[in-house]
Structures are given as structure tokens and as C-alpha cells.
Amino acid sequence: MKLRKLLAGVPLTEEEFDGGLEISSLSYDSRTLEPGALFVALPGAKMDGSRFIDQAMERGAAAVLCEHPPERPGPWLTTPDARLALALTSANWFGHPGEEMTLIAVTGTNGKTTTTCLIKEMLEQTLSVPVGLVGTNRNLVGQRELPAHRTTPESYELQRLLRIMADAGCACAVMEVSSHALIQHRTAGLTFDVGVFTNLTQDHLDYHKTMEEYRRAKGLLFAQCRRSVVNLDDEAGRWYAGHIPGPVFTYSENRAQADLTARNIRLFPGHVEFEAVTLGHIARVHLPIPGGFSIYNALAALSAGLCLELSLEQLAPALRSVHGVKGRVEVVPVPRAYTVLIDYAHSPNALENILLTARDFTAGRLICLFGCGGDRDKTKRPIMGAIARDLADLVVLTSDNPRTEEPEAIIRDIQAGMTEEGGAPVHVEPDRRRAIAWALDQGRPGDVIVLAGKGHETYQEVNGVQLPMDEREIVADWFREQDGRKDRAGNLPAAVV
């Protein structure tokens, strides 16, 4: 591709360059760069890509796009924002695949993964077309699964993924869009037909510093949307509704003025039911995912469909047969008379939601095992400790992804919120495998054991290394060991009799 075409629409500090230069590829990683590439040097929190310009040139880069060029002659192109430049050049390189599909974006602290999955399955059933998915758990091109490494990929990978989807015949693509991605322009160059906001609760303050900045970051999405959908029961949602330019569609459980509301809600151990009401239309919704918060996810998905000019009568029946999401209120089969749930809850609001949901069908005790991630928002740790102690009957404190922090230090931060008298007893075991084994050993008939924080993840990150850790396998291995002990001893271990 000619450099002139690749840089179309990209803001440059100096406009003079050899537009006829042929570029063979686009790269922001000097380690994998191929000769003839345009190298984009991205600034980073820990490492500035400008440090690798020499390496890129040694590997045969034809030109370099950066914010701070070397102080010597070279094929330098200067831009005020290299991340924005990467997004726009990536869109140009892959031929703007987003323009060939209907795009739906979902942002918010909680509910993004489930809501995007509901939208994908709902649209596929309603329209009988393949739909692409970009998300935390996985990326899907129709039914073909591709690995996912972060909620929203870097702009180059995102545009490449959208090109794969468009070429595979996907008529729509729905994606999770994180606040980090919006600040870092990963979705720049895309116009979303619908942008959905779920909620805003405390998280990521290590990055955004204040809730106001966090709200501002999420709100950047709406500048890229033809229509916006917001949760009117959420304070930030109400703020957005009054400040977003362009059409806004609202949903709510509690506010009659919303465009879509839920009435006659019924909660069951394995599903929820409610009546969806909008603009004189009403439809009974059966969603095979438990929990009161699942109603909000369903309302968000239905709102997106309505903004695409589909009818409530078309959309509601499709939700009856949707599937649950791995790591979200996921029931792990166990050979005992108690229940084990795995859930991704790693923010105060999410932990509260899963514990309240589990309480609805807990006949015995509610046991909560959780930790908090290292190198992330520390202020939420004592809040989550207080929530667990208030809502559970037994708390097991352990590690999540400690990253570069000491697990014991993270646990002490959590315990700072558990100092008041009363509340559930607390057991501390920094080793998550041992903590899970201990929790399972406490299980009695009718109990519910919630393993919170890891969800779909099958690893634990320690000092920059991702160590294998799938909680489903840990649970299965523990029961196999118990059964082996039973076979050898001729009866059950005393702890689980």
C-alpha cells in the first residue's frame, strides 16, 4: 500500500513525506517487524516504543511513525498521538472492515461479557446471519473461536479481527469496549450503530484515579455511536442520558419513564422471567441465567436490538435459548450435596451481585472464596472485604492474580475492611489451590461455595508469569483425591461425611 493511502486521515505534525513510498506491512512491535513495514512507536506506561526505533530500522522498517523522532535524519513521520495514528492506519490497512458490518459496542464496569454474548445469540437467531464477537472470554467469527487476550484488543488486532469477520460473511459484530481501550484510541476509526452502557461502579481507579475520570473515559464511546443505550437505574447512566448528543434509548427496572422496562420479575435458581415493556409493546422474557442482575443484561441486549429496528416480539423469544457464559455464575458439577459456583466477580459491585444471587438459592451456608488482583486499584480491597463478611456465612481469603505484589500484603488490605465485630468468620490461605481445597472440605449439604474473581481465566499471574490454574480442574482433582481416599479407606473422609 502506498504510504499516502495508509496515512489518509492521520494527523501529522509535518505534512511533507514521500507519499509514493510502498509499505509492505504495518507493525508496532519491533521484534516481529518485517522489511518494508511502517513502524508505529507507541508510548506506554512502562516502556516507550521510541526506544525501539533503531531496532525497527535494523529489521528493515521503511518508515517510522512516532511522537518523538530521533534527532537525526531518517524516514520519520511525526504525529501528536501515536495510538490514534495506529488505529487510523490500521483501519486504512485493512480496508475499513467495520463499514461492511453493523457494529454494536458495550461498555460499563460489569455485565459487558454477558450482554455481548446475549446480543450475539439474539441477533443470530432473529436475523439468521453469522455475528462476530470481540470479548474478554473469547473472540468469535460466527461459531469459529479465536483466542482473546484482553477485553478490547489493540487497534491493529481489532481491525484485523473485523476484517476476518467481514470476509467470513458476518453481517454484524458486537464487542466489549473497555475504558482503557477508549482512552488509548483502540476503537478509533470505527462508527458503532449502537453503543450500550451497562453500569459504572468502582474499579480501575489505579488507572483512572477518580470515578469522574472513569465516567469520562466510558463516555468517550458515545462520540462514536449513531445511537446510544444507557441504564437509567445507574447514576452515571442518568448523567449520560442528559449529556450525550444524538438519540438516546434508556432501559430500567425501576423507572417508568425509561424506553424499555421490566415488570413482574420472577427469580428462580436457574433462570429469570419478566415482562419487557416498550412503546406500547409487551413480551414475556425467559432468560436461562440466574440472578437479578441478569435482568439488566437482558434489558441492555433487548435495547440494542430495538435500536436496530427489530421488534420486541422478534427479540424476546430468542433469549429463551441463549447459553450462559463461562465463568459467570457457572455451576461446577460436583459429586456432593452442595453447589460450587465460579464467577468472575472482581469488583465490589460484582462481588455483591454474585453473593446476593447465590443467597437466593442457598439452603445451607454461603461460603465465599476470593482475593484481589495485584498492581490494581487498592481502594476496592477493603470494600470487597466488608461485602464478603456481611453477605457470606464463611469467607476464605486467598490470592487472585497477585502479579508483582506479595499475596499477604493484598490480603491485609482486604482485611482492613473486615475489622468490625460480627460478620462471617474468615479463613486465610494465600495459596489459591489450597484455599479451594479447604473450602470444598467445609462443604455441607445445602451449602453454596462461590469461587470469585478468576471466572473464565485458566491461569494465575505471578511476577509476570502466567501459571496454569483452572478452577474447574482444581475442583475435579480434589474430588478425585477424596474418592481415592474413600476407596482406600472404605469410607468417606471425616471432613465430608
Disulfide bonds with the S-S distance in Angstrom:
none
